[in-house]
Amino acid sequence: MLAVNGGKPVISEGTVAPWPYVTEEDREAVSNAIDKAVPWHWPMDPVTELEEAWAEFIGMPHVLAANSGTAALHMAISAAGVEPGDEVIVPSDTFLASASCVLQANAIPVFVDTDYETFNIDPAKVAEHITDRTRAIVAVDLNGLPADYAQLREIADRHGLTLIEDAAQSHGAFYQGKPAGALADMSGASLNGSKCLSALGEGGLFATWDADQHRLARRVLMFGEEIPHQGRDYNARIMGWNYRIDVLAAAFTRSQLRRLEHMSQVRQANGAALSKILSDLPGVRPPAVPDDRTHVYFFYPLLVQPEDLEIDDLPVESFRDAVEQAVKAEGLGIMRWQHQPVPAQTLFQEMRGYGRGCPWSCGHARPGHSYDPQRYPVASEICRRRLVLGQSFSSLGPPNDLQTMRAFADVFHKVLVEERDELITLARAQHARQG
Ligand SMILES: *Cc1c(COP(=O)(O)O)cnc(C)c1O
């Protein structure tokens, strides 16, 4: 019997380890940072050490640690020379910050639909959105799978655009042998507690190949000031913010980074093992991984496919909600994540922005921008069918292992195969309730 109907859950409490995976080494690193951080100065050693270690890990020369991924992306947009009214291409299915970083520079996000196989921006649909105002493309390595950089690079070069990687979900992944974070002209990564490289709390990493972009991003990071090698003149050159990372977050992240390579290998192996089992189960589609890249499964996205079960009168939504409810009751964390493409969010539907409709109405933008959700049918379809495992609540990272993945798979086997009749009854009841 399904646990949602009173049966015994497949997974008992304590079986699945939460993310991040904290070791004695991490505790020592934070404790040492406390000892060395008084009095306050900038930058403190753990911050510089984190920046140098990330630069070495991804093989990119210039790195700045920031206090969030959102901040790191805003730094990248500004360092690309994006100005008010300029346009930046962004994917339609992602976390808000991939697009709101553009608004933070008073510029205009232009959304492009998604590829149904990779969940990433569809390179074939980018060119049609490029205008004489376009300055940059933000590609997101969604779920932990790098986007299609060979094609995106070609488009960016052809149109003279800066290519920016949002690597918030993909630390430790590879594309054609190159590490996530170093796949474009610049990158922004998040160190939010849930992410594959975690600060436990909050943090971010900006990276670039270019010394001038590095200087510009650093101004944005610290009050618009030029930070010379010694001393500080307290003279803001441009609009800047305080995006400095907390020293304890930096120390914790630096320590985690020593194990990132290993942790990524565990994630890859766990995801591959789970997909191998789930690909034989009707009712869900496991994520695809093209041959030229690796997946680190920040999220493990599943698309529900009630069509597999040959029940024609059941809406996808009711089936999805029943699967979510049943899987959760079996002790496995699962959720929908984004319910709709980003341009369908109220921010873009109402276009109030900073107030008075800025940046769309401030006079710098081309007139006529609008965000009709129907222009993103693939992203909408993914949002309609998607359920995700992963993140902190059903992590594919260590110490969870192949045995944990078998437990995950057992849940789906019970829900979709052994107790399918109960699941369908549950879905029909959902449907009746929703009308
Ligand atoms: C988490 C995330 C961000 C934002 O990072 P924060 O550190 O939370 O500000 C940006 N883009 C994507 C794709 C993310 O998943």
The ligand as an SDF file (V2000), in Angstrom:
LIG
                    3D

 15 15  0  0  0  0  0  0  0  0999 V2000
   20.9390   29.7740   -7.2740 C   0  0  0  0  0  0  0  0  0  0  0  0
   20.9140   30.3660   -8.6310 C   0  0  0  0  0  0  0  0  0  0  0  0
   21.2410   31.7160   -8.8780 C   0  0  0  0  0  0  0  0  0  0  0  0
   21.4060   32.7460   -7.8020 C   0  0  0  0  0  0  0  0  0  0  0  0
   22.3640   32.4650   -6.8640 O   0  0  0  0  0  0  0  0  0  0  0  0
   22.2280   33.0760   -5.3930 P   0  0  0  0  0  0  0  0  0  0  0  0
   23.5300   32.7190   -4.7610 O   0  0  0  0  0  0  0  0  0  0  0  0
   21.0610   32.3890   -4.7360 O   0  0  0  0  0  0  0  0  0  0  0  0
   22.0220   34.5400   -5.5180 O   0  0  0  0  0  0  0  0  0  0  0  0
   21.3270   32.1330  -10.1910 C   0  0  0  0  0  0  0  0  0  0  0  0
   21.0680   31.3080  -11.2090 N   0  0  0  0  0  0  0  0  0  0  0  0
   20.7110   30.0300  -11.0110 C   0  0  0  0  0  0  0  0  0  0  0  0
   20.4640   29.1560  -12.1970 C   0  0  0  0  0  0  0  0  0  0  0  0
   20.6060   29.5110   -9.7140 C   0  0  0  0  0  0  0  0  0  0  0  0
   20.2380   28.2450   -9.5390 O   0  0  0  0  0  0  0  0  0  0  0  0
  1  2  1  0
  2  3  1  0
  2 14  2  0
  3  4  1  0
  3 10  2  0
  4  5  1  0
  5  6  1  0
  6  7  2  0
  6  8  1  0
  6  9  1  0
 10 11  1  0
 11 12  2  0
 12 13  1  0
 12 14  1  0
 14 15  1  0
M  END
$$$$
